[in-house]
């Protein structure tokens, strides 16, 4: 018999404004404790240096966190030119310094254009990617460097927001990109193109999939509600699970088709897509999970929430 989870059966998505200095998992565990939630998981790590949008999935929402892991992201960052660090960010030891006084804003804007579109990017050794089960950053801290394959990513937009010239010039950028894009690697590569090196001094995630900073709440604001034992107030901050599936068509099931699908049987739904994955809702609007279109046009259940009421 499985061990019963401690905590409340909380379901939904919390958009957390991760503070600087905490790991994503550390922030997740604090939020979970505040909610006294039985189950929680985050949707992709942010560096401890980074702040901003970190969707946290509670309860049944954890079944669909992969769709947010795969979602596009948006960031604001400050890149310091003229200084290269071991980690590609401000927390690493300086490995090289080159006077960037001659770099102009026009040169930065021209260089940045090369990174817009589909590009191949080599992940940093200080990323959370794993090699033989170990995160690369753990190997890097042991002085071990392993070969990393370049990965194809897409930078949809890279906007220069401000430029401050000097020996250590600073560039404020805004980036919209596909999953798996490392902003520290963008900063390093931009510095290389300009011939002076570079690193990220500030990084703030402003968007993840359909979520933005406007929806984000801080750990401090959550703690205020917990100190008042205002669990209804905390739960009111949770967003519906189906928002994680923003990229999938949403199909409404009738009473009969909903019943059979929830029993694990493929069902026929008029006017459904002809292929791929779909989100599923009952006529009541209740989200029930994800289905897949079979070759014969029926929808088969693939991942369902466990607390559906008919």
N, C-alpha and C positions, 0 to 999 in steps of 0.2 A: 504494500500500500504506500503510495507516494506521500511525502511529507507536505503538510498543509502550509501554504505560504502565509507569512505574517503580514498584516496590514489590510487596508481597505481595498475593496474591488473597484478601483478607479479606472475608467476607460476614457481615452481622448488624447488630444495632442496639445501640449503646452509649448508656446514659442518663448524660449528663454533668451534673455540678453546675457550671454555668458560674460562674466567679468574677466579682466586680465589677471594673469597669475594662477588661474585654476586650469586644470586639465578638463576636457569635456566630460570624462567619466566622474571626476570629482564634483563638477557642477551638477551632473545628473544625480549623483548620490545625495547631495544636499537637497535638491528639489524633491526627490523621492521621499526622503525623511520628513520634509515639511508637509507633504501631502499624506504621509503615512500610507503610501501606495504599496500594494502587494507586489506589483511587477512594473518595471520601467526599463526603457532603453533609449539611447540617443541615435541620431541618424547621420553619423559621420563626424569625425573628430575635427575640432579646431585646435590649433596650437595654443599652449598656455599663454603666449604673448597676445593672441588674438581675442577680440571681443565680438559680440553681436549675435546674430540669429542662430540659435541652436534648437531645432525642433526636438522635443522630448516626447516619446510615445509612452503612454501608460496603459497597462492592461491589454485589452484586445487590440489596441492600436499597434502594439509591438509586432503583430503578425504582418503588418503592411509597411514597416519601416523601410524596407528595401526600395520602395518606390520613391521615398524621399532621399535615400542614399544616391539614387540614380538621377536626381533632379538637377537642373541647372542652378548655378550659384551666382551671387553678385557680391562684390567687395569694394570697399574704399581702402586705400593704402597710401602710406608715405614711403617713398624710396629715397635712400641716401646714396648719392653718387660719389665716388672717390674713395669709398671704404668697402672692402670685402671682408666678410666674416666667415668663420668656420661653418656656421649653421645656416647662413643666408639671411639671418635676422639679427636684431640688436642684442640678443642674448648670447651670441657666440663670440669667441675670441677673434680679435682682428687679425687677419692673415696678410692683408696688403692695404697700403694707402697710396693713392695717386691724386695729385692736385687736379680737381675738376673745375677750376676757375674759368677755363676756356670753353667749357661746354655751354651752349646756348639753348634757349627754349626751342628754337626752330630745329636744332639738331635732335633734341629729345623727341619732338613731335614726329619728325621724319623717321627716327629709329623705331618709335612705337608702332608705326604703321605695319612694320614687318611681322608683328606678332598678332595681327588681326586675321581671323579666319582659321582654317584647319592647319595646325602645326604639330610637329613632333617635339615632345618635351621629355627630358630625362628627369625622373623624380630625384629629389634631394636625398642624400644619405640620412638626413635628419627628418625624414617623413615617417608616417606610421605604417607604410607598406611593410609586408612581412616577407622574410626570406627564411625558409625552413622553419616556419612557425614563430620566428622572432622578429619584432619590429626593427626596421632598419636603424632607427635612432639609437636603439640599445647596442647594436653592433658598432655604430659610429662612435659611441661613447667609450667603447673598448678599443678604439683605434683600428677597427676593422672596416675596410671598404670593399664592397662587392659590386660586381657589374650590374647595372640596371639597364633594362631595355627601354628605349624611348617609347612613349605612348602617344597615340594620336588624340589630341584634344581640340576643342574649338573655342576660340576667343571671339565672342560675338561683338564685343565693343571694348575698346581701351581708350578712355578719354583722359586727357591731361587737364586736371582741374586747376593746378597752380604750379609755378616753377619759381624757386628761390635760388639764384645763382650764388656761387661761392666755392671755396676750396673743397668743402663738402656740400655740394649742391643738393637741394631737396626737391622732389617731384611728388605732388599729390595726384594720384590716379584713381579712376573709377573703372572697374572691370566687370563685365558680364561674361560668363564662361560656362563650359560644360563641366560635368562632374570630373573629378580627378585632376583638375588644374591646380598647380601649386604656384601661388602668387610669389613666394620667395624665389622660386626658379625663374619666374618672369622678371623679377627685379635683378637677379644675378645676370640673366641673359641680356637684359637691357643695358646693364652696366658694361658687359663685355662688348656689345656692339658699339658703344660710345667710347670704348678704350680706357675706361677709368674704374671699372668694377662697380658693384652696388649691392645693397642689402635692404631688407624691409625693416623700417623702424616702427611702423604702426600698421596694424591690420584689423579691419573691422568688417565682418560679414554683414551685408545689408539685406541680403535676400537668399532664400533657399526654396526652390520650387515656387509654390504660390504664396509663400509667407515672406513678410517684410518686417523691418524694425518697428513699424507702426503697431504691430501686434505683439511685440516682445515685452516681457516683464522681467524685472530684476529679482535676484534672490532676496534682496533686502525687502522689496515690496511683498514678496511671498511670506517672508518671515513675520512681517507685521500682522498679516492675516492669521498666521498660525499662532502667534502669541495671544491673539484674541480668540483662539479656538473657532475661527470663522471658516469651517470647512465648506459650507455652502458658497462662501465668497471665493475660496480657492477653486472649487469645482466649476464655478461660473467662468473661470478663465480658460477652461479647456475647450478646444475646438473640435468639431466633428471628425471622426475617423476618416470618412470618405474624402476629405480634403487632401489626404495623402495620395489619392488616385486622380489628381487633377488632369493627368495626361491621358487617362483612359475614358472611352465612351461609357456613359452610365445607362444601364438598361433597367427598366421597371418590369417587375414580375407580377403577374396576376395572382390571385389567391391560390389557384390550383397549381400553376407552374411553380410558384414559390414554395408550396408545400412539398412537391416532389423533389425540387432541387435541394431543399434543406435535408431531404432524406438521402442525398448523395446521388440522385439520378439526373442524367442529362435531360434537358427540356427544350422544346421548340418555342421560340419567341418571335412573333411577327416583326419584320422590319429591323431585325438585329444586324450588326455588321457581319461580314462574310468570313472574317478571320481575326485572329489575335485575341488579346485579353480584354475583358470588359468588367466594369464595376457593376454591382447588382444591388438593387433596392426593391423593397416591397411597395405596394400601392400606398401604404401608410407613410412612405418616405423613409422607413427604417432601413439603414444600410445593412446588408447581409454578407458581403464579401466580394471575392473576385472569381470570375468564371472564364472559361476559354471556349472559343468557337471551334467545334469539331468539323471534320471534313464534310459531314452530312448536314451542317448548318445548325445543329443543336448546340446548346450551351451546357457545358459540363462544369460542375463546381470545382474550384482549385484551392481556394483558401477562404474559409467562412468564419465569421464571428460565432462564438459559442453561446451567446445569450440572446438569441433572436426570439422575439415573441410574435406569434401569429394570432 
